[in-house]
Amino acid sequence: MSAFAKKGEEKEKAAKEARENLKVLESGLGEKSFFGGETIGYVDIAAGWIGCWGRITEKVAGVNLIDAETMPLLNAWFERVLEFPIIKECLPPGDRLLEHNVNFHKVLTAGST
């Protein structure tokens, strides 16, 4: 959240910390398609939103949290989870989600210098 809401050095520090945490998440995934193996499960559903949020953060705040080169397994996992039919069906439309988060970012950063 700090990588989304902060500016300047604070934003970069928060982004670096977020990427480090995401690498820990990736290490738990290993070479499996999903955290439980070959089928989507609880951990995938509970953590899958991070992929959506990461991509929104990149578009709105200009911070790349999920890099396909440095986190290829996690990036591919996010793609699988976010394209899973029931997950995809439950996500709000992308344009509305983006618009909401652009406005939310403006509110969060309005007082920042």
Sequence and secondary structure as in RCSB ss.txt:
>XXXX:A:sequence
MSAFAKKGEEKEKAAKEARENLKVLESGLGEKSFFGGETIGYVDIAAGWIGCWGRITEKVAGVNLIDAETMPLLN
AWFERVLEFPIIKECLPPGDRLLEHNVNFHKVLTAGST
>XXXX:A:secstr
 HHHH  HHHHHHHHHHHHHHHHHHHHHHTT SBTTBSS  HHHHHHTHHHHHHHHHHHHH    S TTT HHHH
HHHHHHHHSHHHHHHS  HHHHHHHHHHHHHHHHTT  
